[in-house]
Amino acid sequence: MDSFTLVVVAGLGLLVLVFWLIGRYYPGSGLEQLGLQSARELTERREALEADDLDQMLSAHNARKRARGEPEVTAEQYEARLLRERRGHN
């Protein structure tokens, strides 16, 4: 084995070691370093957005009911109504 080959192999080994150490001890995950999110984080974010959408929709719905002098609807009442309607159409 000549000296050039030895230097190349040692350099590649050192490069692999450096990358392994960076990956092992650098804070955060590889996904964070790339600006990505895990599937769990995406699911949590989607659920939070859907809950916020429901709150906004219910607020607008209740604002219209208040304007007409009708009683307001809670989220549970609205969900129960949707389930009844869904059962009736299937």
Backbone torsions as a table, in degrees:
resi	resn	phi	psi	omega
1	MET	NA	123.8	-179.4
2	ASP	-81.8	170.9	-174.1
3	SER	-68.1	-33.2	179.1
4	PHE	-63.0	-45.8	179.5
5	THR	-63.1	-40.9	178.6
6	LEU	-62.4	-41.1	179.2
7	VAL	-66.5	-42.2	179.7
8	VAL	-64.5	-46.4	180.0
9	VAL	-63.9	-43.2	178.5
10	ALA	-65.2	-39.8	178.5
11	GLY	-64.0	-43.1	177.8
12	LEU	-65.2	-40.5	177.4
13	GLY	-63.1	-42.1	177.6
14	LEU	-64.6	-40.2	178.5
15	LEU	-62.8	-44.0	177.3
16	VAL	-62.2	-43.1	179.3
17	LEU	-62.6	-43.1	179.5
18	VAL	-62.7	-46.6	179.5
19	PHE	-64.2	-39.0	177.9
20	TRP	-63.2	-44.1	179.1
21	LEU	-64.4	-40.3	177.3
22	ILE	-62.6	-46.9	179.4
23	GLY	-64.0	-33.6	-177.1
24	ARG	-76.7	-40.7	-170.1
25	TYR	-112.2	-5.8	177.8
26	TYR	-76.4	134.5	-177.5
27	PRO	-66.7	149.7	-179.8
28	GLY	89.9	175.9	-179.3
29	SER	-103.3	168.4	177.2
30	GLY	-62.9	-34.5	177.8
31	LEU	-62.7	-41.1	179.3
32	GLU	-64.7	-38.3	-179.5
33	GLN	-65.0	-30.7	178.5
34	LEU	-90.2	-1.8	-179.7
35	GLY	77.4	24.8	-179.4
36	LEU	-108.1	168.9	178.4
37	GLN	-124.0	152.3	177.3
38	SER	-76.0	166.6	179.3
39	ALA	-61.8	-37.2	179.6
40	ARG	-64.7	-43.0	179.0
41	GLU	-64.8	-39.2	178.0
42	LEU	-64.8	-40.8	178.7
43	THR	-64.4	-44.2	178.5
44	GLU	-61.8	-41.5	179.8
45	ARG	-65.4	-42.3	179.4
46	ARG	-63.0	-42.6	179.0
47	GLU	-64.1	-39.3	178.6
48	ALA	-65.6	-40.6	178.3
49	LEU	-65.7	-39.9	178.8
50	GLU	-66.3	-38.7	177.4
51	ALA	-65.2	-39.6	178.1
52	ASP	-65.6	-40.5	177.0
53	ASP	-61.2	-42.1	179.5
54	LEU	-63.1	-43.0	178.7
55	ASP	-61.4	-43.7	179.7
56	GLN	-65.1	-42.4	-180.0
57	MET	-64.3	-43.0	-179.5
58	LEU	-66.6	-38.0	177.5
59	SER	-62.6	-44.5	179.0
60	ALA	-65.4	-41.1	179.4
61	HIS	-61.6	-45.4	-179.5
62	ASN	-70.0	-31.3	176.4
63	ALA	-63.5	-41.5	177.2
64	ARG	-65.9	-40.3	178.9
65	LYS	-64.9	-41.5	178.2
66	ARG	-62.1	-39.9	-179.8
67	ALA	-63.1	-30.6	179.2
68	ARG	-91.7	-2.6	179.7
69	GLY	80.9	17.5	179.4
70	GLU	-93.4	157.6	179.0
71	PRO	-69.7	149.0	179.5
72	GLU	-74.4	163.5	-177.8
73	VAL	-115.9	136.6	174.9
74	THR	-87.1	166.6	179.0
75	ALA	-61.7	-38.0	-179.8
76	GLU	-66.5	-40.9	178.3
77	GLN	-64.8	-40.7	-179.2
78	TYR	-66.4	-41.0	178.7
79	GLU	-64.8	-41.1	178.7
80	ALA	-63.3	-39.9	178.1
81	ARG	-63.7	-42.1	178.3
82	LEU	-62.8	-41.7	179.0
83	LEU	-63.8	-41.4	177.6
84	ARG	-61.9	-44.0	-179.5
85	GLU	-65.5	-39.4	-179.2
86	ARG	-65.7	-40.4	177.0
87	ARG	-64.9	-35.3	-178.7
88	GLY	-70.5	-26.5	-179.2
89	HIS	-90.5	-11.1	-178.5
90	ASN	-96.4	NA	NA
